[in-house]
Amino acid sequence: MEEVDFSPVSMYLTSPAVRDRSQSRYCFFTKNNQMKDFINRLFSDPEMLRMGHAQQLENHNLGLGWIYYALGRLFRSERAVVIGSYRGFVPAVFAKSLQDNNEGGEVVFIDPSYVDNFWEDSDKVRQHFADLGLSNISHYRNTTQEFVKTGAYRALSNIGVVMVDGYHSAEQARFDYLSFMEKMAEESMFLFHDSVQQRTSTVYGDDRSYEHTVCQLMDRMQETPGLETITLPFGSGVTLVTGRPDTLEYINKPFENEAPEQVISTTA
Ligand SMILES: C[S@@+](CC[C@H](N)C(=O)[O-])C[C@H]1O[C@@H](n2cnc3c(N)ncnc32)[C@H](O)[C@@H]1O
């Protein structure tokens, strides 16, 4: 039988171009599996499916989380800031995206633990995120009002994304926005959750119900020259805001029934 010369085939298979391509395919599948594993771990806690981010357990769908993840990968910023989270869905998804960038990005997470004691113990908080494979989240058990008085706040700059998901009054969302406006990177974005409709929330207890009025701030931002907004009305909705306001005049006008003292400042 005639002998076949395989050397051209073996030369092709071991050529740098083919090696690179199969390496990148390997990386893609590995990363894909890591993402599946992350979502499995995230959704093993049913609480991570709450709070209106359009998540779906049955098909491993992060819902708005895909947008958060994509923005983290796209802006590739040194840091993202998340104000408020029930069980850490948003800080975790941003942290995962910055971790996958492999550029040392971190999440600054601000939450005073007003719903319950979930964010009170710093060791448990660290473990909570470590169980999701994340070590790039720094939690500050503060309100935004408290956080802006800290050295950690003063040291902040170059923020790619700020997620505003704390106390959902228009006044508090404005305070959150103004607090971080000057600390943003040139390419950056604010996200406002629960931004599409006014509604009553009892998340702090039936006796502490309050009105979500973030949509009133969104109306003002839409009318402010220099800003661009886009609202994704899925789950409780999120509004993406880019640009720099030419003026803060409209944004800073008092809201109807403005009562800043309504912003809760103590635990129940
Ligand atoms: C539960 S999450 C998401 C909001 C929820 N969708 C709702 O119905 O209000 C709100 C989080 O914001 C935090 N929070 C409340 N007031 C805050 C403030 N002034 N600054 C930062 N975080 C705050 C709370 O501790 C809570 O964990």
The ligand as a Tripos MOL2 file, in Angstrom:
@<TRIPOS>MOLECULE
LIG
   27    29     1     0     0
SMALL
NO_CHARGES

@<TRIPOS>ATOM
      1 C1        -33.9100   46.6560   48.4460 C.3       1 LIG1
      2 S1        -32.8750   47.5850   47.4210 S.3       1 LIG1
      3 C2        -33.8350   47.9140   45.9780 C.3       1 LIG1
      4 C3        -35.0660   48.7720   46.1610 C.3       1 LIG1
      5 C4        -36.3760   48.0810   45.9800 C.3       1 LIG1
      6 N1        -36.5870   47.7600   44.5750 N.3       1 LIG1
      7 C5        -37.5340   48.8980   46.5670 C.2       1 LIG1
      8 O1        -38.6680   48.4490   46.4020 O.co2     1 LIG1
      9 O2        -37.3430   49.9470   47.2070 O.co2     1 LIG1
     10 C6        -32.7410   49.1100   48.2160 C.3       1 LIG1
     11 C7        -31.5120   49.1660   49.1030 C.3       1 LIG1
     12 O3        -31.1640   50.5310   49.2450 O.3       1 LIG1
     13 C8        -30.5590   50.6990   50.5060 C.3       1 LIG1
     14 N2        -30.7060   52.1250   50.8860 N.ar      1 LIG1
     15 C9        -31.7410   52.7550   51.4930 C.ar      1 LIG1
     16 N3        -31.5050   54.0500   51.6780 N.ar      1 LIG1
     17 C10       -30.2630   54.2740   51.1760 C.ar      1 LIG1
     18 C11       -29.4200   55.4300   51.0850 C.ar      1 LIG1
     19 N4        -29.8240   56.6240   51.5390 N.pl3     1 LIG1
     20 N5        -28.2010   55.2770   50.5390 N.ar      1 LIG1
     21 C12       -27.7720   54.0690   50.0670 C.ar      1 LIG1
     22 N6        -28.5340   52.9520   50.1270 N.ar      1 LIG1
     23 C13       -29.7500   53.0420   50.6650 C.ar      1 LIG1
     24 C14       -31.3040   49.7480   51.4300 C.3       1 LIG1
     25 O4        -30.5100   49.3340   52.5240 O.3       1 LIG1
     26 C15       -31.6810   48.6030   50.4880 C.3       1 LIG1
     27 O5        -30.8600   47.4820   50.6560 O.3       1 LIG1
@<TRIPOS>BOND
     1     1     2 1
     2     2     3 1
     3     2    10 1
     4     3     4 1
     5     4     5 1
     6     5     6 1
     7     5     7 1
     8     7     8 2
     9     7     9 1
    10    10    11 1
    11    11    12 1
    12    11    26 1
    13    12    13 1
    14    13    14 1
    15    13    24 1
    16    14    15 ar
    17    14    23 ar
    18    15    16 ar
    19    16    17 ar
    20    17    18 ar
    21    17    23 ar
    22    18    19 1
    23    18    20 ar
    24    20    21 ar
    25    21    22 ar
    26    22    23 ar
    27    24    25 1
    28    24    26 1
    29    26    27 1
@<TRIPOS>SUBSTRUCTURE
     1 LIG1         1 GROUP 0 **** ****
